[in-house]
Amino acid sequence: MDNNEFDVIVVGSGASGATLARDLSRRSLKVLLLERGADRPMAETLSAIAAIAREFPVAEGLKATTAYTVGGATSIYFGVCKLPTADTFDKLGIDLARELDEVRRELPVVEVSDAFLPPQSVAVRDSARALGYPMKTHPMLLDTSKCPDGRYSYEAKWKATAFIEEALANGAVLAARAKVAKVIVEDGRAVGVEYRQGGTVRKAYGKKIVLCAGSPATPKLLIDAGIDNVGSRGFFCKPAFMMFGSVPGLAGRDAFLGMTECDLGNGVTLGDGAMTASLFKLFMLSNLKLTRLFSHAGTVSVAVALNDAPGGRIDADGSYHKRLAPAELDKLKAAEGIARKILEHAGARRIFRSRYVAGTPGGVLWVGEHLDHDLQTRIPDLYVCDQSLMPDVRITPLVMLVCLARRLANHLALSLQAQPATAPAPSGEVTA
Ligand SMILES: Cc1cc2nc3c(=O)[nH]c(=O)nc-3n(C[C@H](O)[C@H](O)[C@H](O)COP(=O)(O)OP(=O)(O)OC[C@H]3O[C@@H](n4cnc5c(N)ncnc54)[C@H](O)[C@@H]3O)c2cc1C
């Protein structure tokens, strides 16, 4: 093979791309992982988050956030883990029960104890319980050995870079700051990609091309490749907002966001909104609450999120468009009232609601309609494996995406007649 010829080209190094690259490289396949973001160690500071986080509009007045960096959105995600269920697999049209068993053994999915709840979370949980809204803790994707005394630690959250390090040690090639502009299709088959790196346009060729660029980017790459029904069932985007209030004398500290939650039973959830001081500052800045910038320790918060129905459209330029139904807006309004009562009962004053935000869109592509059972598009050798395929708005995506990528890696390895997987190689450093 030439230098720019690979068995598999993976576009995007988030949870899905990293898993694929890791699993394929374990079988000695020649893998190229292309990532538009930079490859630099992430620290959870205000400037580091601002450097990689990008907002994009998804619905009227609603923007979602993504991250351009090696490791994708796992570099800024919260680590909450609502596992996929049999119902999720029914919706997806693929049973991932076997992969789920494997992934649960591999990823650090932990039930967190009360010791992990900082004072501001305890205040919200107790207040919600007293008012008849039982908040329960979620499993989290955390290596708790990195959280001394249950304290917050960014390093404790599982991230896709763990798999990328192993992929590189196995021989995979990572090209960072390499933005894929198009899939090269010849004689009706996908044969490679064209990408821009450091001002130069380059081409790479592969026997299989897998788009793992995430739902913000994959639709446009598919549309440009000639697939015309992208987003034909609409999409969901989990609209949400936060309510904040100040409690005099409270000594809060950095927290994993979203550790407890109460399901209102009507598609709306109320969760604990405690977070790190850096993220808190970002929230205050984006909501123009400059006088609250340094009030993290004395603030309690509740996050309100809605499981919205699929709807809206994706335009030819890959942009998302949706309008929430009046009944959905009413549900959010009613939940705002409940969140306010919880905060008031916790002793909070100066309560305010943040602007509405959205989660990363899902439900964009469907097995049986846009992809076959092996995640191949109608363009032979072009596959998709990322958040665009999330079929279930009620769960958190990460574990399901890792399961899906594992399954696709097995399928590709079989069709490329790869060697059996070797034992995991020792992890190495991520290089640009
Ligand atoms: C703030 C936030 C909090 C979250 N919290 C949770 C949580 O608690 N639990 C959970 O399960 N999930 C959470 N998620 C969602 C979760 O992080 C994503 O569902 C998951 O990471 C998506 O993985 P992905 O592989 O689809 O793509 P991504 O992680 O989005 O990765 C795609 C990668 O592709 C790159 N890329 C895009 N376009 C191109 C291109 N043209 N060329 C080359 N590279 C490209 C991007 O830079 C990115 O690195 C959260 C997300 C966000 C934003």
The ligand as an SDF file (V2000), in Angstrom:
LIG
                    3D

 53 58  0  0  0  0  0  0  0  0999 V2000
  -21.7070   19.3940   26.7560 C   0  0  0  0  0  0  0  0  0  0  0  0
  -22.0080   17.9460   26.4350 C   0  0  0  0  0  0  0  0  0  0  0  0
  -22.2940   17.0650   27.4750 C   0  0  0  0  0  0  0  0  0  0  0  0
  -22.5730   15.7250   27.1880 C   0  0  0  0  0  0  0  0  0  0  0  0
  -22.7940   14.8570   28.2300 N   0  0  0  0  0  0  0  0  0  0  0  0
  -22.9860   13.5480   27.9800 C   0  0  0  0  0  0  0  0  0  0  0  0
  -23.1420   12.6260   29.0300 C   0  0  0  0  0  0  0  0  0  0  0  0
  -23.1170   12.9810   30.1950 O   0  0  0  0  0  0  0  0  0  0  0  0
  -23.3000   11.3140   28.7120 N   0  0  0  0  0  0  0  0  0  0  0  0
  -23.3180   10.8730   27.4110 C   0  0  0  0  0  0  0  0  0  0  0  0
  -23.4540    9.6620   27.1650 O   0  0  0  0  0  0  0  0  0  0  0  0
  -23.1900   11.7420   26.3950 N   0  0  0  0  0  0  0  0  0  0  0  0
  -23.0120   13.0560   26.6500 C   0  0  0  0  0  0  0  0  0  0  0  0
  -22.8490   13.9350   25.6190 N   0  0  0  0  0  0  0  0  0  0  0  0
  -22.9660   13.4330   24.2490 C   0  0  0  0  0  0  0  0  0  0  0  0
  -21.7450   12.6490   23.8380 C   0  0  0  0  0  0  0  0  0  0  0  0
  -20.5770   13.3210   24.1690 O   0  0  0  0  0  0  0  0  0  0  0  0
  -21.8600   12.4420   22.3270 C   0  0  0  0  0  0  0  0  0  0  0  0
  -23.0690   11.7860   22.0790 O   0  0  0  0  0  0  0  0  0  0  0  0
  -20.7720   11.5810   21.7670 C   0  0  0  0  0  0  0  0  0  0  0  0
  -19.5150   12.0130   22.1980 O   0  0  0  0  0  0  0  0  0  0  0  0
  -20.8880   11.6530   20.2670 C   0  0  0  0  0  0  0  0  0  0  0  0
  -19.8810   10.8900   19.7140 O   0  0  0  0  0  0  0  0  0  0  0  0
  -19.6810   10.9020   18.1390 P   0  0  0  0  0  0  0  0  0  0  0  0
  -18.6950    9.8210   17.8980 O   0  0  0  0  0  0  0  0  0  0  0  0
  -20.9790   10.8660   17.4470 O   0  0  0  0  0  0  0  0  0  0  0  0
  -19.0680   12.2890   17.7510 O   0  0  0  0  0  0  0  0  0  0  0  0
  -18.2650   13.4690   18.4070 P   0  0  0  0  0  0  0  0  0  0  0  0
  -17.8490   13.1900   19.7980 O   0  0  0  0  0  0  0  0  0  0  0  0
  -19.0730   14.6770   18.1470 O   0  0  0  0  0  0  0  0  0  0  0  0
  -16.9470   13.4680   17.5370 O   0  0  0  0  0  0  0  0  0  0  0  0
  -16.9530   13.8130   16.1960 C   0  0  0  0  0  0  0  0  0  0  0  0
  -15.5540   14.2720   15.8480 C   0  0  0  0  0  0  0  0  0  0  0  0
  -15.4930   14.4860   14.4460 O   0  0  0  0  0  0  0  0  0  0  0  0
  -14.7440   15.6510   14.1980 C   0  0  0  0  0  0  0  0  0  0  0  0
  -15.1620   16.1670   12.8890 N   0  0  0  0  0  0  0  0  0  0  0  0
  -16.3110   16.8020   12.5730 C   0  0  0  0  0  0  0  0  0  0  0  0
  -16.3190   17.1140   11.2670 N   0  0  0  0  0  0  0  0  0  0  0  0
  -15.1620   16.6610   10.7430 C   0  0  0  0  0  0  0  0  0  0  0  0
  -14.5770   16.6960    9.4410 C   0  0  0  0  0  0  0  0  0  0  0  0
  -15.2370   17.2590    8.4060 N   0  0  0  0  0  0  0  0  0  0  0  0
  -13.3480   16.1690    9.2660 N   0  0  0  0  0  0  0  0  0  0  0  0
  -12.6760   15.5940   10.3070 C   0  0  0  0  0  0  0  0  0  0  0  0
  -13.1830   15.5500   11.5590 N   0  0  0  0  0  0  0  0  0  0  0  0
  -14.4150   16.0610   11.7720 C   0  0  0  0  0  0  0  0  0  0  0  0
  -15.0950   16.5770   15.3480 C   0  0  0  0  0  0  0  0  0  0  0  0
  -14.0830   17.5670   15.5300 O   0  0  0  0  0  0  0  0  0  0  0  0
  -15.1760   15.5930   16.5050 C   0  0  0  0  0  0  0  0  0  0  0  0
  -13.9260   15.4330   17.1490 O   0  0  0  0  0  0  0  0  0  0  0  0
  -22.5720   15.2640   25.8550 C   0  0  0  0  0  0  0  0  0  0  0  0
  -22.2910   16.1630   24.8140 C   0  0  0  0  0  0  0  0  0  0  0  0
  -22.0020   17.4800   25.0890 C   0  0  0  0  0  0  0  0  0  0  0  0
  -21.6810   18.4190   23.9550 C   0  0  0  0  0  0  0  0  0  0  0  0
  1  2  1  0
  2  3  1  0
  2 52  2  0
  3  4  2  0
  4  5  1  0
  4 50  1  0
  5  6  2  0
  6  7  1  0
  6 13  1  0
  7  8  2  0
  7  9  1  0
  9 10  1  0
 10 11  2  0
 10 12  1  0
 12 13  2  0
 13 14  1  0
 14 15  1  0
 14 50  1  0
 15 16  1  0
 16 17  1  0
 16 18  1  0
 18 19  1  0
 18 20  1  0
 20 21  1  0
 20 22  1  0
 22 23  1  0
 23 24  1  0
 24 25  2  0
 24 26  1  0
 24 27  1  0
 27 28  1  0
 28 29  2  0
 28 30  1  0
 28 31  1  0
 31 32  1  0
 32 33  1  0
 33 34  1  0
 33 48  1  0
 34 35  1  0
 35 36  1  0
 35 46  1  0
 36 37  1  0
 36 45  1  0
 37 38  2  0
 38 39  1  0
 39 40  1  0
 39 45  2  0
 40 41  1  0
 40 42  2  0
 42 43  1  0
 43 44  2  0
 44 45  1  0
 46 47  1  0
 46 48  1  0
 48 49  1  0
 50 51  2  0
 51 52  1  0
 52 53  1  0
M  END
$$$$
